[in-house]
Amino acid sequence: MRSKALAVSVYRLTAKPPLSSDFGLRDQLPRAAVSVCSNIAEGDARQGAKETVQFLYIAKGSLAEVSTQLEITAEVYPTGAEEIAAYVRECDEISAMLQSLINHRRT
């Protein structure tokens, strides 16, 4: 699952300097990333399409949070901007996949 791989990457990113000493980003960013894959999993376990779609929207919102926080991180710590830009692109791709899944489940 790409969202789980993203969460692992975000954890690794926040475990190394300079983010390891930035308590705000170090704590919030991984939580938001884990929320993405957790809500996808929870939605998938639901019986009804309406409930599933609700959790997919929550996952998509958390993904937007991750992307925004990564963009802020790149501006605050420009030395890692190239690596972070790759994660932002991954967020964009996962978001598009989630939207396709939402569209499919809504019909």
Order of alpha helices (4+ residues) and beta strands (2+ residues): alpha-alpha-alpha-alpha
